[in-house]
Amino acid sequence: MTAKKKLKTSAMIASIAAEGQPTTMAPFGHALVEAAALNDRIVGMSADLAKYTDLHIFGNEYPGRFYQMGMAEQLLMSAGAGMAREGFIPFVTTYGVFASRRAYDFIAMAIAEEKLNVKIVCALPGLTTGYGPSHQATEDVAIFRGMPNLTIIDPCDAIDIQQSVQAMVDHDGPVYMRLLRGKVPNVLDRFDDYRFEIGKAKRLIEGGDALIISSGLMTMRAIEAADELMEAGVAVTVVHCPTIKPLDEETILSEVRCHEGKPVFVAENHSVIGGLGESVASLLMRNGVSAKFQQIGLPDEFLDAGALPTLHDRYGISTREVVKKVKSSIS
């Protein structure tokens, strides 16, 4: 009888990179090592998932500043709060489902209420794993958006992640970041003037036929869709919104007003309930701005397990599906 092969990390947590797409391996882990070389207050903490959040790279480089807390997310958050009270800058990592569902009250009471300088970095946001609802953090932004004092970041690629690490170090206060891990695509390198800033949205592509406001993985999809649409004679503006909270209200309102009468899409790798889409919709309503508003996001349901390309098509967040939705809105 042939022994079963041990699953490798790449098989257990699929990469979102397309075949042949340029990638950077573990951008979060390497960026944290670089930041830690300049700041000895940075420590790394994980709940038995360092390898699957790329924090093992930091642990290997700085074993004396790395803390393995075991499979206890509540303890992880409480210990992170204690570290912050002692003047350290703890980067605590786990999966998004565990931080949002299991440890919410500990984050709220021990970290956010006290405005402690804890950086919560969580892998498997939205539909970036095929392992089903136990691993898919499709409602984490909705869960955390209502928590006072908490900054929420949803970077789109390796470059965004690398730049966001130093921004988090410089930011005084608690942060929740949705992490793309492993082989992460390089998308923003084609935009020479791009620079991640907390609380700032950036126009990446300009076009007059429609507007796509996006975050995280869906900014990559929006850029790919814009390129395909351009070949079909459709010019789309893409605005990347890597900070969900605080929202860059000024930029979003300005872009929507510039596209008066044109379709406005908000694309996110998250449930259509409670995420970026509803944040933007609320902003427009409060300011009396009307728009042909549509959401591109995950449905309000527990998602299937399976291969990511199949699931992305099924749930409408693949590049192909984005192109179809934009074309149908302007035909």
C-alpha positions as CSV (number, residue, x, y, z in Angstrom):
1,M,0.0,0.0,0.0
2,T,1.5,3.4,-1.0
3,A,1.8,5.9,1.7
4,K,-0.2,9.1,1.3
5,K,1.8,12.2,0.4
6,K,1.8,14.9,3.0
7,L,-0.1,18.0,1.9
8,K,2.1,21.0,1.3
9,T,1.1,24.5,2.3
10,S,0.4,25.5,-1.3
11,A,-2.1,22.6,-1.6
12,M,-3.8,23.4,1.7
13,I,-4.2,27.1,1.1
14,A,-4.5,27.9,-2.6
15,S,-2.8,30.9,-4.1
16,I,-4.9,33.5,-5.8
17,A,-2.2,34.1,-8.4
18,A,-3.0,33.1,-12.0
19,E,-0.5,30.9,-13.8
20,G,2.5,32.9,-14.9
21,Q,1.5,36.0,-12.9
22,P,4.4,37.7,-11.1
23,T,4.3,37.1,-7.4
24,T,6.2,37.9,-4.2
25,M,6.6,35.2,-1.6
26,A,5.3,36.0,1.9
27,P,5.4,39.9,1.6
28,F,4.0,40.4,5.1
29,G,6.6,38.2,6.8
30,H,9.5,39.8,5.0
31,A,8.2,43.4,5.4
32,L,7.8,42.8,9.1
33,V,11.4,41.5,9.4
34,E,12.6,44.7,7.7
35,A,10.5,46.9,10.0
36,A,11.7,45.0,13.1
37,A,15.3,45.7,12.1
38,L,14.6,49.4,12.6
39,N,12.3,49.1,15.6
40,D,13.0,46.8,18.5
41,R,9.6,47.3,20.0
42,I,8.0,45.1,17.3
43,V,7.1,41.6,18.4
44,G,5.3,38.8,16.6
45,M,2.6,36.6,18.2
46,S,0.5,33.8,16.7
47,A,-2.1,31.2,17.7
48,D,-0.4,28.1,16.3
49,L,-0.7,29.5,12.7
50,A,2.6,31.3,12.2
51,K,3.4,29.2,9.1
52,Y,0.0,29.9,7.5
53,T,0.2,33.7,8.1
54,D,3.8,34.1,7.0
55,L,4.8,35.1,10.6
56,H,7.2,32.2,10.8
57,I,9.6,34.3,8.7
58,F,9.7,36.8,11.5
59,G,10.0,34.1,14.1
60,N,13.0,32.5,12.4
61,E,14.8,35.9,12.2
62,Y,13.8,37.1,15.7
63,P,13.1,34.0,17.8
64,G,13.5,36.1,21.0
65,R,10.7,38.4,19.9
66,F,8.3,35.7,18.7
67,Y,5.6,34.2,20.9
68,Q,3.6,31.1,20.1
69,M,0.4,31.3,22.1
70,G,-1.1,27.9,21.1
71,M,-4.6,27.4,19.7
72,A,-6.3,30.0,21.9
73,E,-7.2,33.2,20.0
74,Q,-8.8,34.8,23.1
75,L,-5.5,34.4,24.9
76,L,-3.6,35.7,21.9
77,M,-5.5,38.9,21.8
78,S,-5.3,39.4,25.6
79,A,-1.5,38.8,25.5
80,G,-1.2,41.2,22.6
81,A,-3.0,43.8,24.7
82,G,-0.6,43.2,27.6
83,M,2.4,43.6,25.3
84,A,1.1,46.9,24.0
85,R,0.6,48.1,27.5
86,E,4.2,47.5,28.1
87,G,5.2,49.6,25.1
88,F,5.7,46.9,22.5
89,I,4.1,46.9,19.1
90,P,2.6,43.4,18.8
91,F,1.7,42.0,15.4
92,V,-0.7,39.2,16.2
93,T,-1.7,36.7,13.5
94,T,-4.4,34.1,13.0
95,Y,-7.2,33.4,10.5
96,G,-9.8,36.0,9.9
97,V,-12.6,33.7,11.0
98,F,-10.9,33.0,14.3
99,A,-10.2,36.7,15.1
100,S,-13.7,37.9,14.2
101,R,-15.9,35.0,15.4
102,R,-14.0,33.6,18.4
103,A,-12.1,36.6,19.8
104,Y,-14.4,39.5,19.1
105,D,-15.1,40.4,22.8
106,F,-11.4,40.2,23.7
107,I,-10.5,42.5,20.9
108,A,-13.2,44.9,21.8
109,M,-12.6,45.1,25.5
110,A,-8.9,44.5,25.8
111,I,-7.6,46.3,22.7
112,A,-10.1,48.6,21.0
113,E,-11.7,50.2,24.0
114,E,-8.2,51.0,25.4
115,K,-6.9,52.2,22.0
116,L,-3.9,49.8,22.4
117,N,-1.3,49.6,19.7
118,V,-2.0,46.0,18.6
119,K,-1.9,45.1,14.9
120,I,-4.2,42.1,14.1
121,V,-3.2,40.5,10.8
122,C,-5.4,37.8,9.6
123,A,-5.2,35.4,6.7
124,L,-7.9,33.8,4.5
125,P,-10.1,36.8,4.0
126,G,-13.3,36.3,2.0
127,L,-13.0,33.7,-0.7
128,T,-9.3,33.1,-0.7
129,T,-9.6,29.4,0.4
130,G,-11.6,26.6,-0.9
131,Y,-12.0,25.0,2.6
132,G,-15.6,26.2,3.2
133,P,-17.3,28.3,5.9
134,S,-15.0,27.1,8.7
135,H,-12.1,29.0,7.0
136,Q,-13.7,31.6,4.8
137,A,-13.9,35.0,6.5
138,T,-16.7,36.4,4.4
139,E,-18.2,38.6,7.1
140,D,-15.2,39.8,9.1
141,V,-15.4,43.4,7.9
142,A,-19.0,43.5,8.8
143,I,-18.2,42.2,12.2
144,F,-15.4,44.7,12.9
145,R,-16.8,47.8,11.1
146,G,-18.9,48.7,14.1
147,M,-16.1,48.4,16.6
148,P,-14.9,51.9,17.7
149,N,-11.2,52.9,17.4
150,L,-10.4,50.0,15.1
151,T,-8.7,50.7,11.7
152,I,-9.6,48.2,9.0
153,I,-7.2,47.6,6.0
154,D,-7.8,45.4,3.0
155,P,-4.6,45.4,0.7
156,C,-4.8,44.2,-2.8
157,D,-1.3,42.7,-3.6
158,A,2.2,42.2,-2.4
159,I,3.2,45.8,-2.8
160,D,0.2,47.0,-0.8
161,I,1.0,44.6,2.0
162,Q,4.7,45.6,2.1
163,Q,3.9,49.3,2.3
164,S,1.0,48.7,4.8
165,V,3.3,47.0,7.3
166,Q,5.4,50.2,7.9
167,A,2.2,52.3,7.9
168,M,0.8,50.1,10.7
169,V,4.0,50.5,12.7
170,D,3.8,54.3,12.3
171,H,0.1,54.3,13.2
172,D,-0.7,54.7,16.9
173,G,-3.7,52.5,17.6
174,P,-5.4,49.1,16.9
175,V,-5.5,47.8,13.3
176,Y,-7.2,44.8,11.7
177,M,-5.6,43.8,8.3
178,R,-6.9,41.2,5.9
179,L,-3.8,39.3,4.8
180,L,-3.1,37.7,1.4
181,R,-0.3,35.2,2.2
182,G,2.0,32.8,0.4
183,K,2.7,33.7,-3.2
184,V,0.9,37.0,-3.5
185,P,0.5,38.7,-6.9
186,N,2.3,41.9,-7.9
187,V,-0.4,44.2,-9.3
188,L,0.4,47.8,-8.3
189,D,3.9,47.9,-9.7
190,R,2.5,49.2,-13.0
191,F,1.4,52.4,-11.2
192,D,4.6,54.3,-10.5
193,D,3.0,56.9,-8.2
194,Y,1.1,54.5,-6.0
195,R,1.8,54.7,-2.3
196,F,-0.3,53.0,0.4
197,E,-1.6,55.5,3.1
198,I,-4.0,54.6,5.8
199,G,-7.4,56.3,5.2
200,K,-6.6,57.1,1.5
201,A,-8.2,55.8,-1.6
202,K,-6.3,56.1,-4.9
203,R,-7.5,56.3,-8.5
204,L,-5.5,53.8,-10.5
205,I,-7.1,53.9,-13.9
206,E,-9.3,56.6,-15.4
207,G,-12.2,56.1,-17.8
208,G,-15.5,57.8,-18.4
209,D,-17.9,54.9,-19.0
210,A,-18.1,53.4,-15.5
211,L,-16.6,53.6,-12.0
212,I,-15.3,50.6,-9.9
213,I,-14.5,51.3,-6.3
214,S,-12.7,48.2,-4.9
215,S,-10.6,46.8,-2.1
216,G,-8.4,43.8,-1.5
217,L,-8.4,41.0,-4.0
218,M,-11.1,42.7,-6.0
219,T,-8.8,45.6,-7.0
220,M,-6.7,43.1,-8.9
221,R,-9.9,41.8,-10.5
222,A,-11.0,45.4,-11.3
223,I,-7.7,46.2,-13.0
224,E,-7.9,43.0,-15.0
225,A,-11.5,43.8,-16.0
226,A,-10.6,47.4,-16.9
227,D,-7.9,46.1,-19.3
228,E,-10.3,43.7,-21.0
229,L,-13.0,46.3,-21.2
230,M,-10.6,48.8,-22.8
231,E,-10.0,46.3,-25.6
232,A,-13.8,46.2,-26.1
233,G,-13.9,50.0,-26.2
234,V,-15.2,50.5,-22.7
235,A,-13.2,52.9,-20.4
236,V,-13.5,52.3,-16.7
237,T,-12.2,54.2,-13.7
238,V,-10.7,52.0,-11.0
239,V,-10.4,53.5,-7.5
240,H,-8.6,51.3,-5.0
241,C,-9.8,51.7,-1.4
242,P,-7.4,49.7,0.8
243,T,-8.7,51.3,4.0
244,I,-12.3,50.3,4.8
245,K,-12.3,52.2,8.1
246,P,-11.7,55.2,8.2
247,L,-13.2,55.5,4.7
248,D,-11.8,58.1,2.3
249,E,-15.1,59.9,2.0
250,E,-13.8,62.9,0.1
251,T,-12.2,60.9,-2.7
252,I,-15.2,58.5,-3.1
253,L,-17.7,61.4,-3.2
254,S,-15.6,63.2,-5.7
255,E,-15.2,60.2,-8.0
256,V,-18.9,59.3,-7.9
257,R,-19.8,62.9,-8.7
258,C,-17.4,62.9,-11.6
259,H,-19.3,59.9,-13.0
260,E,-22.8,61.3,-12.7
261,G,-25.2,59.2,-14.7
262,K,-22.7,56.4,-15.2
263,P,-22.7,53.0,-13.4
264,V,-20.9,52.9,-10.1
265,F,-19.8,49.5,-8.8
266,V,-18.3,48.6,-5.5
267,A,-16.3,45.4,-5.7
268,E,-15.2,43.5,-2.6
269,N,-14.0,40.0,-1.6
270,H,-16.6,40.0,1.2
271,S,-20.3,39.5,1.8
272,V,-22.5,42.2,0.2
273,I,-23.8,42.6,3.8
274,G,-21.9,45.1,6.0
275,G,-18.7,45.6,4.0
276,L,-17.2,48.3,1.6
277,G,-20.3,48.3,-0.6
278,E,-22.7,49.2,2.2
279,S,-20.1,51.7,3.6
280,V,-20.1,53.5,0.2
281,A,-23.9,53.3,-0.2
282,S,-24.4,54.8,3.2
283,L,-21.9,57.6,2.4
284,L,-23.7,58.5,-0.8
285,M,-27.1,58.5,0.9
286,R,-25.9,60.7,3.8
287,N,-24.6,63.2,1.3
288,G,-27.5,63.2,-1.0
289,V,-25.5,61.8,-3.9
290,S,-27.5,59.6,-6.3
291,A,-25.8,57.0,-8.5
292,K,-26.5,53.9,-10.6
293,F,-25.1,51.9,-7.7
294,Q,-24.3,48.2,-7.9
295,Q,-22.4,45.8,-5.7
296,I,-20.0,43.1,-6.7
297,G,-19.4,40.9,-3.7
298,L,-20.1,37.5,-2.1
299,P,-23.7,36.5,-1.5
300,D,-25.3,36.5,2.0
301,E,-24.9,32.8,2.5
302,F,-22.4,30.2,3.7
303,L,-20.2,29.4,0.6
304,D,-19.3,26.0,-0.8
305,A,-16.0,24.3,-0.6
306,G,-14.0,23.7,-3.8
307,A,-11.5,25.0,-6.2
308,L,-11.0,28.7,-6.0
309,P,-11.4,29.5,-9.8
310,T,-14.7,27.6,-9.8
311,L,-15.9,29.3,-6.7
312,H,-14.9,32.8,-7.9
313,D,-17.0,32.2,-11.1
314,R,-19.9,30.8,-9.1
315,Y,-20.1,33.7,-6.7
316,G,-19.4,36.4,-9.2
317,I,-16.0,37.7,-8.2
318,S,-13.8,36.5,-11.0
319,T,-12.5,38.9,-13.7
320,R,-14.8,37.3,-16.2
321,E,-17.9,38.0,-14.0
322,V,-16.8,41.6,-13.3
323,V,-16.5,42.2,-17.1
324,K,-19.9,40.7,-17.7
325,K,-21.5,42.9,-15.0
326,V,-20.0,46.1,-16.3
327,K,-20.8,45.3,-19.9
328,S,-24.4,44.6,-19.0
329,S,-24.8,47.8,-17.1
330,I,-23.8,50.0,-20.1
331,S,-25.4,48.1,-22.9
